[in-house]
């Protein structure tokens, strides 16, 4: 219970119920990677470890871990889709685990361009752990243009754990790579020149 409260605070969540202009009861258009094509890819970019997940028709999500930096989660909308001003966040089971109840975490405010959802620290860690447990995180977003409607973006756990070992291996090596990089930058890692014998 405490972790949920902490997550809500970290996401700067506010109550969505009775929000003026909310398209209550409107069916949401859902975006989710199909089961047969869902995949996660671990990579390293500029000293940061990343887990990428493509969501056809709308964009991609990314979990990023840098050296001595908090874990971050990002949802990038790359298509001509406007998410609106805020999204309702839920943690729930995939279709084949329907006996597990969905957990409503409240809402998260989007950045002004309505194309980008960002969570850091404990909030991103919660999403990371949710996917590791085989659960889904969904963002049901409200948009006003061209007409009031809802969009639901589902982060699938399918094949997440297949990419997780490579991501964890990358994060485990971050500190060593940082030390080597610092040594090269300061010259402390270079070999000393041998003194000539007299």
N, C-alpha and C positions, 0 to 999 in steps of 0.2 A: 504494500500500500504506500509506504514511504517513497519507494522508487518511482511510482506513478506520479505522486505529488511533486517530486523533484523534477521529473520530466516535464510536467505541465509548467512549472515555474521556469525551467530552462528554455522552453519554447515560447515563453511569454504568451501563454494561452489565455483566452477569454471565453466566456460562455457564449455558445452559438444560439441557444434556444431563444426565441422571441426577438431575434435580431431583425430590425426593419429591412425589408427588401429581400429577405432570404427566400429563395424559391422552394418553400417547404412542400414536400410531397411530389416534386417534379422528378421524374425518372432521370437518373444520371447516365450520361454517355460514358461507358467504361473503356479504359485503355489498359491492356495487360498483355504481356508476352504469352503467346499460346504455349501450351505444355510441351509440344513437340519441338518448339523452336526457342524456348527460354534458355538463356545461358548467362553465365557470369565470366568475366575475364580479369585475371590479376595482372598488373603491370607495374612498372616503376618509371616515373616521369620526374626528372630534375630533383632526384633525392627524395621523392615522395612515393609511398606505396598506394596503389589504387585498385579498387574493385569496381568494374564497370558492368552495367546491365542495360541493354537496349530495350526500349518499350516501343514497338512498332506504332507508327501513326502519331506519336506525340513527342518523343525525345529519349532521354537516357537518365539513369541515376548513377551516382558515383559515391563510394566511400573512400575517403582519403586519410592517410596517416603519415605525418611528417615527423622528423626527429624532434623530440620534446615539444610536440604540438598536440593539441587535443584532436581526437578523431572527429572528422566532419562528414556530413551527409549532404548531398546536393541532388536536386531534381531539376534538370535543364529541359525546358520546352523548346524544341528546335523546329517545330511545325507552326503553322499559322493558327495556333490555338491560344486563346487568352484564358488564363486560369481565374482571373478576377482578383479580389482583394484578400481573400482568406480561404483557408481549407480546413475542413474538419478531419482530424487525424484519428485513425482507428487501428488497432492491432487485432487480427482475427485469424482463424484457421483457413487453410486451403480447402477447396471443395471436398476433398476426400477425408477431411477431419471435421465434418460438420457438427459433431457432438460437442465441440469446444466453443464456449461463448465468446463473442466479440467484445473487446474492451475499448470503450470510447475514451479518448484522451483529451477531448476538447478541440480547440482550433488554433491554428498558427497563422500569423499575418505574413503576407507575401511582400517581397520587395516591390517597389513602385512599378517595375516593368511588367509585372504579372506573368513572368516567364521563368521564375527562378525560386525554388524553395531551398532554404538552407537551415541546417541544424548542426550545432557543434557540441562537443563535450558529452555530458551525460545523456542528452537527447539523441545524439548520433550513436552513442554506445547502446542505447536501448533498441534502436533499429537494427544495429549489428547483431545483438543478442537474439532479437526476435527472428531474424532470418536464419540464424544458426540453429534455432530451435524448430525450424521448419514452418514458421508462421509467416503471415503476410502483413505488411504495413500498407494502408491505403490512405489516400488523400482525396476527399470529396470536396471539390472546389466550387465556389460560387462565382459566376460571371454575369455581368449585366448587359453586355453588348454582343451581338445585335439585339438579342432578347434574353430575359432572365432564364438561366438554365444551370444545370449542375454537370460537372465533369468529375469522374472518379478515376484516379490513377492508382493502379495496384502494383506494388513492388513484390514480385514473385520470388519465393525461396527455391524454386526448381533449379537444381544444379549449382546452387550457391556453395554448398559444402564441398563441391568438387574443386572450386577455385580457391577456397579458403586456405588450404595448406600453403600454396604459393604466396598468398598475401601475408600470412603469418611468418613465413620464412623471410620475406622481404622486410617486414617490420622488425624482426629479430636482428637483422643485419644493419639496420639504420645507424645505430650508435657507432659501430665499427667503421662504417664508411665515412661518418662525420669526422671521426678522429683522424683517419687517413687524409681526408680532404684538408683538415686544419693543419696537419703536419706539413703537407706539401705547400700550403699557402705561406706558412711561416718559415719553411726551409729546414725545420727540425728533423724532417724525415730523410733528408739527403745524406749520402755517404760522405764521410770526412775524407779529404784528400790525404794520401799518404805523404808523410814528410820525407824529403830526399835525405839520403844518408850522406854525411860529410866525408 
